[in-house]
Amino acid sequence: MLHVWLSGIESLLQLRELMFLALGMAIGLVFGAIPGLGGSTALALLMPLTYGLEPFTALALSGGVMGAVPMGGSITAILLNAPGTAPNAATCIDGYPLAQQGKAGLAIGAAASANSLGGIIGTISVLAVLPIAKELVLLFGPPEFFLLAILGLVVVATTSRGKMLRGLITGGFGLMVAFIGYNNVSGDVRFTYGVEYLWDGVRLVPALIGLFAVAEMINLMVKGGTVARDAGTVKITRMMSGVMETFRHPATVLRGSIVGTVVGAIPGVGGVVASFLSYSLTVQASKDPDSFGKGNIEGVIAPEAAINAKDGSALIPTLAFGIPGGAEMAVFLGILVLHGLQPGPLMLIQNQTEIYGLVWALTASCILASCVGLLLVRPLAMVTLVDSEILAPVVICVALVGSFAIDGQIGNVVITAVFGILGYLMLRFDYPRLTVVVALVLGGTAERSFHQTMMMNNGGWSIFVDRWVSALLLAAIVILLGSPALRMLVHRLRARPIAAEKPQT
């Protein structure tokens, strides 16, 4: 196996391949930083341009794009609360408050190093898993997908400490929105009110752009001033401190990388689930969960590590079965077929050099993009000092144009505007937006998988405990749902001796 890994590295370390890798990295950074574009758009535009390239060169270019997109998305997520890609929405939760506190350099430094470490750990995991990829992917069927979707919703709901009821309300609203459009089982159209645009449901990326970027800019215009509340506190030079913060939280990096690797290997789940699940688990494990959402550096490290680890493991179902893990991998699948590389079990045997070269290209692009991001911290962090009267209209215009550019439909712009107003109202009345995002992502998967599971077992529920993977997921859901009541019981039991010791007056 070692000689195959080395052959992949040797094939990548050619001048032409390195040049195309660097080109892909630059394109990935730009497309990742612009809300609404992302890796799938970049790969789709590049696909016809790769036709004349050698297959390995095309893979190096694609790997450069996919490895750099998360870093580009994290920069705008931190500076402007405008996630360049959907997974970077989790980075906004604590990254943007850090920018508001004048710590943009610190946050971007942490994101860059977490990106690199997550990518490296993800690569190690993929190298270990690829030989047994077939067995792992086949462990997940409709029952497991349904329970995994429910687990994601439960994890996020339990992290809304002090606002659990509000979190459940917004999560329920998100599920209602997720059910708009075609019924995945019957094919009926629901809740569209005659609008053809809604037949395919509410698009996730336009909704995220509105919920975060537009909503925050509206909020900034209402408050006035700049993103960094106190211009004198901006520490542009603290990027190396951000890098060191990542090494001070190794458990957070490792947890995020493992979550990203596991979730990325499951077809159809995607980076949004990986980043938000990693963030939620970090909040659960923290000794100070109330600090999240207010500028906790671990809230930046956890999702960024998961996003880059996910990119490597998403190759497993794509290459082994031709089942793309998300939109980006679906476009990449087209590039493989265009160059005569047919995904499937035979590819894992016949094209090992190309596969491992692609894995190394992803890792190299991830590390290089992080280094470039660190070099750009100083000029980019100055954006947080621009007055809201100038910044907000520019960002809103870019957000709306980026939303329209996804597939050229004016409905995207309307969705972005509607969710922007909704997001501002949620900010105004202190309702969590995280549960809406997760419900939008997982609602369709949960509904489809549930119906498939019921058909598999003729309407019986025993299937959820007959399979050991689904039984473990079900146990995790029960534990998480019971954890708030258990914590309350423990708190009351501890308070009883203290109350008994107090002298009666």
C-alpha positions as CSV (number, residue, x, y, z in Angstrom):
1,M,0.0,0.0,0.0
2,L,2.9,2.4,0.8
3,H,4.2,2.2,-2.8
4,V,0.8,3.3,-4.1
5,W,0.7,6.3,-1.8
6,L,4.2,7.2,-2.9
7,S,3.3,6.8,-6.6
8,G,0.4,9.2,-6.0
9,I,2.7,11.8,-4.5
10,E,5.3,11.3,-7.2
11,S,2.7,11.9,-9.9
12,L,1.5,15.1,-8.2
13,L,5.0,16.5,-7.8
14,Q,5.3,17.3,-11.5
15,L,5.6,21.0,-12.7
16,R,2.4,20.9,-14.7
17,E,0.4,19.2,-12.0
18,L,1.6,21.6,-9.4
19,M,0.8,24.6,-11.6
20,F,-2.8,23.4,-12.1
21,L,-3.1,22.6,-8.4
22,A,-2.1,26.2,-7.6
23,L,-4.5,27.5,-10.2
24,G,-7.3,25.4,-8.7
25,M,-6.5,26.6,-5.2
26,A,-6.7,30.3,-6.3
27,I,-10.0,29.6,-8.1
28,G,-11.3,27.8,-5.0
29,L,-10.5,30.6,-2.7
30,V,-12.3,33.2,-4.9
31,F,-15.4,31.0,-5.5
32,G,-15.5,30.0,-1.8
33,A,-15.4,33.6,-0.6
34,I,-18.3,34.7,-2.8
35,P,-21.6,33.8,-1.2
36,G,-23.7,31.6,-3.4
37,L,-21.0,30.2,-5.6
38,G,-18.8,27.6,-3.9
39,G,-17.0,24.5,-5.2
40,S,-19.8,23.0,-7.3
41,T,-20.1,26.2,-9.3
42,A,-16.4,26.4,-9.8
43,L,-16.1,22.8,-10.9
44,A,-19.1,23.1,-13.2
45,L,-17.5,26.1,-15.0
46,L,-14.1,24.3,-15.2
47,M,-15.5,21.0,-16.4
48,P,-15.5,21.8,-20.2
49,L,-12.1,23.5,-19.8
50,T,-10.5,20.2,-18.5
51,Y,-11.5,18.3,-21.6
52,G,-8.1,18.7,-23.3
53,L,-6.1,17.9,-20.1
54,E,-4.6,14.6,-19.0
55,P,-6.8,12.8,-16.5
56,F,-4.4,13.2,-13.6
57,T,-3.9,17.0,-14.4
58,A,-7.7,17.4,-14.4
59,L,-7.8,15.7,-11.0
60,A,-5.1,18.0,-9.6
61,L,-7.0,21.0,-10.8
62,S,-10.2,19.7,-9.2
63,G,-8.5,18.8,-6.0
64,G,-7.0,22.3,-5.8
65,V,-10.5,23.8,-6.1
66,M,-12.2,21.5,-3.6
67,G,-9.4,21.8,-1.0
68,A,-9.4,25.7,-1.1
69,V,-13.1,26.5,-1.1
70,P,-13.7,26.0,2.7
71,M,-10.9,28.5,3.5
72,G,-12.4,31.1,1.2
73,G,-15.8,30.6,2.7
74,S,-14.5,31.0,6.2
75,I,-13.0,34.4,5.5
76,T,-16.3,36.0,4.5
77,A,-18.2,34.0,7.2
78,I,-15.9,35.6,9.9
79,L,-15.6,39.1,8.5
80,L,-19.1,39.7,7.3
81,N,-21.3,36.9,8.7
82,A,-21.8,35.9,5.0
83,P,-20.8,32.2,4.6
84,G,-19.2,31.7,1.2
85,T,-20.4,28.1,1.2
86,A,-23.3,26.5,3.1
87,P,-21.0,24.5,5.6
88,N,-19.3,27.8,6.6
89,A,-22.6,29.0,8.1
90,A,-21.6,27.2,11.3
91,T,-18.4,29.3,11.4
92,C,-20.5,32.5,11.5
93,I,-21.9,31.7,14.9
94,D,-18.7,32.5,16.8
95,G,-16.5,33.8,14.0
96,Y,-18.5,36.9,13.3
97,P,-18.8,37.9,17.1
98,L,-15.0,37.6,17.2
99,A,-14.8,40.0,14.3
100,Q,-17.2,42.4,16.1
101,Q,-14.9,42.3,19.1
102,G,-12.0,43.3,16.9
103,K,-10.5,39.8,16.8
104,A,-10.9,39.1,13.1
105,G,-7.2,38.1,12.8
106,L,-7.5,35.7,15.7
107,A,-10.5,34.0,14.2
108,I,-9.1,33.7,10.7
109,G,-5.8,32.4,12.1
110,A,-7.7,29.7,14.0
111,A,-9.9,28.9,10.9
112,A,-6.8,28.5,8.7
113,S,-4.9,26.2,11.1
114,A,-8.1,24.2,11.8
115,N,-8.6,23.8,8.1
116,S,-5.1,22.4,7.6
117,L,-5.2,20.1,10.6
118,G,-8.7,18.9,9.7
119,G,-7.6,18.2,6.2
120,I,-4.5,16.3,7.3
121,I,-6.5,14.2,9.8
122,G,-9.1,13.6,7.2
123,T,-6.5,12.4,4.8
124,I,-5.1,10.0,7.3
125,S,-8.5,8.6,7.9
126,V,-9.3,8.2,4.2
127,L,-6.0,6.4,3.6
128,A,-6.9,4.0,6.3
129,V,-10.5,3.6,5.3
130,L,-10.3,3.3,1.5
131,P,-9.2,-0.3,1.5
132,I,-12.4,-1.2,3.5
133,A,-14.6,1.5,2.0
134,K,-17.2,-0.9,0.6
135,E,-18.0,-2.5,3.9
136,L,-18.4,0.8,5.8
137,V,-20.6,2.5,3.2
138,L,-23.0,-0.5,3.1
139,L,-23.6,-0.3,6.9
140,F,-26.0,2.7,6.3
141,G,-29.4,2.1,4.9
142,P,-32.7,4.0,5.1
143,P,-33.2,3.3,8.9
144,E,-29.8,4.6,9.7
145,F,-30.2,7.7,7.4
146,F,-33.5,8.5,9.2
147,L,-32.1,8.2,12.7
148,L,-29.0,10.1,11.7
149,A,-31.2,13.0,10.5
150,I,-33.2,12.9,13.8
151,L,-29.9,12.7,15.8
152,G,-28.7,15.9,14.0
153,L,-31.9,17.8,14.9
154,V,-31.8,16.5,18.5
155,V,-28.2,17.5,19.0
156,V,-28.8,21.0,17.8
157,A,-31.9,21.4,19.9
158,T,-30.2,20.4,23.0
159,T,-27.4,22.9,22.4
160,S,-29.8,25.8,22.5
161,R,-29.3,26.2,26.3
162,G,-31.8,28.4,27.9
163,K,-33.7,28.7,24.6
164,M,-34.7,25.1,24.0
165,L,-38.3,25.9,23.4
166,R,-37.4,28.6,20.9
167,G,-35.0,26.2,19.3
168,L,-37.8,23.6,18.9
169,I,-40.1,26.3,17.4
170,T,-37.6,27.4,14.8
171,G,-36.6,23.8,14.1
172,G,-40.3,23.0,13.5
173,F,-40.6,26.0,11.2
174,G,-37.5,24.7,9.3
175,L,-39.1,21.3,8.8
176,M,-42.2,22.9,7.5
177,V,-40.1,24.8,4.9
178,A,-38.2,21.7,4.1
179,F,-41.4,19.9,3.1
180,I,-42.3,22.4,0.5
181,G,-42.2,21.0,-3.1
182,Y,-42.4,17.4,-4.4
183,N,-43.1,14.6,-2.0
184,N,-40.1,12.3,-2.2
185,V,-42.4,9.2,-2.0
186,S,-45.7,10.0,-3.7
187,G,-44.5,12.7,-6.1
188,D,-47.3,15.1,-5.1
189,V,-46.6,18.8,-5.0
190,R,-47.1,20.3,-1.6
191,F,-47.4,23.9,-0.3
192,T,-46.3,25.6,-3.5
193,Y,-49.5,27.6,-4.0
194,G,-49.0,27.5,-7.8
195,V,-45.5,28.8,-7.8
196,E,-43.4,26.6,-10.2
197,Y,-40.1,27.7,-8.6
198,L,-41.1,26.0,-5.3
199,W,-41.7,22.6,-7.0
200,D,-38.1,21.6,-6.2
201,G,-38.4,23.0,-2.7
202,V,-36.7,26.0,-1.1
203,R,-33.1,26.1,-2.2
204,L,-30.7,25.8,0.7
205,V,-27.9,28.2,-0.4
206,P,-30.2,31.2,-1.2
207,A,-31.9,30.6,2.2
208,L,-28.6,30.5,4.0
209,I,-27.3,33.7,2.3
210,G,-30.5,35.5,3.4
211,L,-30.5,34.0,6.9
212,F,-27.0,35.0,7.7
213,A,-25.5,37.6,5.3
214,V,-28.5,39.7,4.5
215,A,-30.0,39.5,8.0
216,E,-26.8,40.6,9.6
217,M,-26.3,43.5,7.2
218,I,-29.9,44.6,8.0
219,N,-29.1,44.4,11.7
220,L,-25.8,46.3,11.1
221,M,-27.7,49.1,9.2
222,V,-30.2,49.4,12.0
223,K,-27.5,49.7,14.7
224,G,-25.1,51.8,12.6
225,G,-21.3,51.9,13.0
226,T,-18.9,49.2,11.8
227,V,-18.7,45.4,12.1
228,A,-15.9,45.9,14.7
229,R,-17.8,47.8,17.4
230,D,-14.7,49.6,18.6
231,A,-12.3,50.5,15.8
232,G,-9.5,50.9,18.3
233,T,-9.7,47.3,19.4
234,V,-9.1,45.6,16.1
235,K,-6.0,43.3,16.4
236,I,-5.0,42.6,12.8
237,T,-1.7,41.1,14.1
238,R,-3.2,38.3,16.2
239,M,-3.4,35.8,13.4
240,M,-0.5,33.7,14.9
241,S,-2.3,33.7,18.2
242,G,-5.3,32.2,16.3
243,V,-3.0,29.5,14.9
244,M,-1.8,28.7,18.4
245,E,-5.4,28.6,19.7
246,T,-6.0,25.6,17.5
247,F,-3.1,23.7,19.0
248,R,-4.4,24.6,22.5
249,H,-7.6,22.7,21.7
250,P,-6.5,19.4,20.3
251,A,-9.6,17.6,21.4
252,T,-11.8,20.0,19.5
253,V,-9.8,19.6,16.3
254,L,-9.8,15.8,16.6
255,R,-13.5,15.6,17.4
256,G,-14.3,17.9,14.4
257,S,-12.1,15.9,12.1
258,I,-13.6,12.6,13.1
259,V,-17.2,13.9,12.8
260,G,-16.3,15.3,9.3
261,T,-14.7,12.1,8.2
262,V,-17.6,9.9,9.3
263,V,-20.4,12.3,8.0
264,G,-18.5,12.9,4.7
265,A,-18.4,9.1,4.0
266,I,-22.2,8.9,4.2
267,P,-23.8,9.7,0.7
268,G,-26.2,12.6,0.5
269,V,-25.5,14.1,4.0
270,G,-22.9,16.7,3.1
271,G,-20.7,19.3,4.7
272,V,-23.5,21.3,6.4
273,V,-24.4,18.4,8.6
274,A,-20.7,17.8,9.4
275,S,-20.0,21.4,10.4
276,F,-23.1,21.9,12.5
277,L,-22.9,18.5,14.1
278,S,-19.2,19.2,15.0
279,Y,-20.2,22.6,16.4
280,S,-23.1,21.2,18.5
281,L,-21.0,18.3,19.9
282,T,-18.3,20.9,20.9
283,V,-20.9,23.0,22.7
284,Q,-22.1,19.8,24.5
285,A,-18.6,18.9,25.6
286,S,-17.7,22.4,26.7
287,K,-17.4,23.4,30.4
288,D,-18.7,26.9,29.4
289,P,-21.5,26.3,26.8
290,D,-23.0,29.7,27.4
291,S,-19.9,31.4,25.9
292,F,-20.7,29.9,22.4
293,G,-22.4,32.3,20.0
294,K,-20.6,35.2,21.7
295,G,-17.1,34.7,20.3
296,N,-15.7,31.4,21.6
297,I,-12.7,30.4,19.5
298,E,-13.6,26.7,19.7
299,G,-16.8,27.6,17.8
300,V,-14.5,28.5,14.9
301,I,-12.1,25.6,15.2
302,A,-14.7,22.8,15.4
303,P,-16.7,23.4,12.2
304,E,-13.6,24.3,10.1
305,A,-11.9,21.1,11.1
306,A,-15.0,19.1,10.2
307,I,-15.5,20.8,6.8
308,N,-12.0,19.9,5.5
309,A,-12.0,16.4,6.9
310,K,-15.3,15.9,5.2
311,D,-13.9,16.7,1.7
312,G,-11.5,13.8,1.8
313,S,-14.0,11.2,3.1
314,A,-16.7,12.3,0.7
315,L,-14.5,10.7,-2.0
316,I,-15.2,7.2,-0.6
317,P,-18.8,6.8,-1.8
318,T,-18.1,8.8,-4.9
319,L,-15.2,6.7,-6.0
320,A,-16.3,3.3,-4.6
321,F,-19.9,3.4,-5.8
322,G,-20.4,6.4,-8.0
323,I,-22.7,7.9,-5.3
324,P,-21.8,11.6,-4.8
325,G,-21.7,12.8,-1.2
326,G,-23.1,16.2,-2.2
327,A,-23.5,18.7,-5.0
328,E,-19.7,19.3,-5.3
329,M,-19.0,15.6,-5.6
330,A,-21.8,15.2,-8.1
331,V,-20.1,17.7,-10.4
332,F,-16.7,16.1,-9.8
333,L,-18.3,12.8,-10.8
334,G,-19.0,14.3,-14.2
335,I,-15.3,15.3,-14.5
336,L,-14.3,11.7,-13.7
337,V,-16.6,10.3,-16.4
338,L,-15.5,13.0,-18.9
339,H,-11.9,11.7,-18.6
340,G,-12.8,8.0,-18.9
341,L,-12.5,7.2,-15.2
342,Q,-15.6,5.2,-14.3
343,P,-16.3,5.3,-10.5
344,G,-17.0,2.0,-8.9
345,P,-15.2,-0.9,-7.1
346,L,-13.0,-1.5,-10.1
347,M,-11.7,2.0,-9.9
348,L,-10.3,1.3,-6.5
349,I,-8.3,-1.4,-8.0
350,Q,-7.3,-0.1,-11.5
351,N,-6.8,3.6,-10.8
352,Q,-5.1,3.7,-7.4
353,T,-2.4,6.1,-8.5
354,E,-5.0,8.6,-9.6
355,I,-7.1,8.2,-6.5
356,Y,-4.3,8.7,-4.0
357,G,-2.9,11.5,-6.1
358,L,-6.3,13.2,-5.8
359,V,-6.2,12.7,-2.0
360,W,-2.8,14.3,-1.8
361,A,-3.9,17.2,-4.1
362,L,-6.8,17.9,-1.7
363,T,-4.5,17.9,1.3
364,A,-1.9,20.1,-0.4
365,S,-4.5,22.6,-1.6
366,C,-6.0,22.8,1.9
367,I,-2.7,23.6,3.5
368,L,-1.6,26.1,0.8
369,A,-5.0,27.8,0.9
370,S,-4.7,28.2,4.7
371,C,-1.3,29.8,4.2
372,V,-2.6,32.2,1.6
373,G,-5.5,33.0,3.9
374,L,-3.1,33.9,6.7
375,L,-1.2,36.2,4.4
376,L,-4.5,38.0,3.5
377,V,-5.6,38.5,7.1
378,R,-4.4,42.1,7.4
379,P,-6.0,43.6,4.3
380,L,-9.2,41.5,4.7
381,A,-9.7,42.3,8.3
382,M,-9.8,46.0,7.4
383,V,-13.3,45.3,6.0
384,T,-14.6,45.2,9.6
385,L,-13.7,48.9,9.9
386,V,-15.8,50.0,6.9
387,D,-18.9,52.0,7.9
388,S,-22.2,50.2,7.7
389,E,-23.7,52.8,5.3
390,I,-21.1,51.6,2.8
391,L,-20.5,48.0,3.7
392,A,-24.1,46.8,4.2
393,P,-25.5,47.8,0.7
394,V,-22.4,46.4,-1.0
395,V,-22.7,43.0,0.9
396,I,-26.4,42.8,0.3
397,C,-26.0,43.5,-3.4
398,V,-23.2,40.8,-3.7
399,A,-25.3,38.4,-1.7
400,L,-28.3,38.9,-4.0
401,V,-26.2,38.6,-7.2
402,G,-24.5,35.5,-5.8
403,S,-27.9,34.0,-5.1
404,F,-29.1,34.7,-8.6
405,A,-25.9,33.3,-10.1
406,I,-26.4,29.8,-8.6
407,D,-28.8,28.8,-11.4
408,G,-30.0,32.1,-12.9
409,Q,-33.5,32.1,-11.3
410,I,-35.0,35.2,-9.9
411,G,-36.8,33.1,-7.3
412,N,-33.4,32.6,-5.6
413,V,-33.3,36.4,-5.0
414,V,-36.8,36.4,-3.5
415,I,-35.9,33.5,-1.2
416,T,-32.7,35.3,-0.1
417,A,-34.7,38.5,0.6
418,V,-37.5,36.7,2.5
419,F,-35.0,34.7,4.7
420,G,-33.0,37.9,5.2
421,I,-36.0,39.6,6.8
422,L,-36.8,36.4,8.7
423,G,-33.2,36.2,10.0
424,Y,-33.3,39.8,11.1
425,L,-36.5,39.2,13.1
426,M,-34.9,36.1,14.7
427,L,-31.9,38.2,15.7
428,R,-34.2,41.0,16.9
429,F,-36.3,38.6,19.1
430,D,-33.4,36.3,20.1
431,Y,-34.5,33.1,18.3
432,P,-31.7,30.7,17.3
433,R,-31.1,30.4,13.6
434,L,-29.1,27.2,13.8
435,T,-32.1,24.9,14.2
436,V,-33.7,26.3,11.1
437,V,-30.6,25.6,9.0
438,V,-30.3,22.0,10.2
439,A,-34.0,21.3,9.7
440,L,-33.7,22.7,6.1
441,V,-30.8,20.3,5.5
442,L,-32.1,17.2,7.1
443,G,-35.9,17.5,6.6
444,G,-36.0,15.9,3.1
445,T,-33.6,13.1,4.1
446,A,-35.6,12.3,7.2
447,E,-38.9,12.1,5.4
448,R,-37.6,10.1,2.5
449,S,-35.7,7.6,4.7
450,F,-38.6,7.2,7.0
451,H,-41.0,6.2,4.2
452,Q,-38.4,3.8,2.7
453,T,-37.9,2.2,6.2
454,M,-41.6,1.7,6.7
455,M,-41.9,0.1,3.2
456,M,-38.9,-2.2,3.9
457,N,-40.6,-3.5,7.1
458,N,-44.3,-3.4,6.1
459,G,-44.9,-0.5,8.5
460,G,-43.2,-2.2,11.5
461,W,-41.0,-0.3,13.8
462,S,-38.8,-3.1,14.9
463,I,-36.3,-2.5,12.1
464,F,-34.9,0.4,14.1
465,V,-33.5,-2.0,16.7
466,D,-32.9,-5.0,14.5
467,R,-29.8,-3.4,13.0
468,W,-26.9,-2.6,15.3
469,V,-26.0,0.7,13.7
470,S,-29.6,2.0,13.9
471,A,-29.9,0.7,17.5
472,L,-26.8,2.7,18.5
473,L,-28.1,5.8,16.8
474,L,-31.5,5.4,18.5
475,A,-29.8,5.0,21.9
476,A,-27.8,8.2,21.3
477,I,-31.1,10.1,20.5
478,V,-32.7,8.8,23.7
479,I,-29.7,9.8,25.8
480,L,-29.6,13.3,24.3
481,L,-33.3,13.9,24.8
482,G,-33.0,12.8,28.4
483,S,-29.9,14.7,29.2
484,P,-31.6,18.1,30.1
485,A,-34.0,16.3,32.5
486,L,-31.1,14.4,34.0
487,R,-29.0,17.5,34.4
488,M,-32.0,19.2,36.1
489,L,-32.4,16.2,38.5
490,V,-28.7,16.2,39.4
491,H,-28.9,20.0,40.0
492,R,-31.9,19.6,42.4
493,L,-30.3,16.7,44.2
494,R,-27.2,18.8,44.8
495,A,-29.2,21.8,45.9
496,R,-31.1,19.8,48.6
497,P,-28.2,19.4,51.1
498,I,-27.3,23.1,50.7
499,A,-30.9,24.1,51.4
500,A,-31.1,21.8,54.4
501,E,-27.9,23.3,55.9
502,K,-29.4,26.8,55.9
503,P,-30.7,27.9,59.3
504,Q,-34.4,28.4,59.5
505,T,-35.5,31.9,60.5
